[in-house]
Amino acid sequence: MFLVHWIVNWLLGALALWLVAQIIPGIQIRGFGAAMLGTIVIAVVNITIGPILRFIAWPITVLTLGLFRWVLNAFLLKLASMFTPGFRIDGFLNALLGSLVLTVLDIVLHRVVWTL
């Protein structure tokens, strides 16, 4: 059951990433396979580099009432796109918008699927 849950979450994340690329012109995904790979790379970047950056940026995050976390997520998304073939983000503003849209879509898709 755990494996099925993990695979469904992975596919939902890939779908959210693919939808972000359809919504935001500055983000390109070559296909759903690239979105699946991009989802894995985003997870690896968030697990490895994310905690270090969040720790270093903690004072700024507190001062901005958590809004700097959005900037960190955009940076991590842009970083993940650099390591993923077929996934490209043009400029930091697109990464910032993509981070927000990706978070919202991911939450919505997970709620829809896991409440059925």
N, C-alpha and C positions, 0 to 999 in steps of 0.2 A: 504493500500500500504506500509506503514511503517513496518508493521509486516512481510510482504513478504520480504522486503529488509533486515530486520534484520535476518530472518531465512536463507536467501540465503548467507549472509555474514558469519553467523555462520557455515553453511555447507562448505563453501569455506575455512574457517579457519581450520576446522576439516580435510578437504581433504589435505590441505597444511601440517598440522601436521602429518597426516598419511603418506604422501609422504616423509617427512623428515625421518621418522622412517624406510622407505624402502631404503633410500639412505645412511644414516649414520649408520654403524653397531653398534655403541655404544648407540643408542637410540632405545628403544623398546616400541611399542604400541600393546596391546593385541588384539585390533580390532577397528573397526570404532566407536563403542560406546565409547570406552575409549578415542579415539581422540576427540569425541564430548564433553565429560566431561572435557578432558584436555584443550580444547579451552576455556571453561567457566572458569576453574580455572586459566588459564593464564590471562584472562581478569580481573578477580577479583584481582589477585596478582598485575597486572599492574596498576589497578585503586587505590588500597589501599596502597601498599608498594612502588610502582614505583615512585610516585611524591616525597616522602620523601627521597628516595635514590638519585634521580636525583638532588634534592635541596642540599643535603649534599655533593654530588660529583661534584657539578657544577664547582668549581675551577680546579679540575683535568681534567674534560671534556674540559674546555677551553684550558688548557695547552696542551692537547693532540689533539687539533683541532677536538674534537668530537669523537675520536676513543674510549675513555673510555665508551661512551654510549653503544658501542657494548659489552663491558665487563659487564656493568650493565644489559643489556638485557639477556645475557647468565646466569647471576646469578639469575635473575627473572624467567627464563625458568627452570633452575635447581630447584629452590624453588617450582615452580608450579608442577613439576614432583613428588616432595616429598609428595604432598597432593593429588595426583591423583592415584587411584588404576588402575593398568594396564598400567601405563606410567612410564618408568624408563630411566634415563640418567646415564650412567657409566662415571664418571669423568667430570671435568670442561672443558677440551678441546673439548669433544663431545658436551657439552652445548654451547660452543663458536661457533663451526662449525654449530651446529643445529640452533642457533639464526640467523646466517647469511643466511643459506639456507631457513629457515622458512620465513624470511623477503622477500627474493627474490621470493620464490614460492607464497607467499600470494599476493604480488604486481602483479605478472604475472597472477595468476588465477582471481583476481578481475578485472584486465584490460580486460582480454579475455571475461569474462562473462558480464561485464557492458558496453562493447562497441558493443555487438551483437545487 
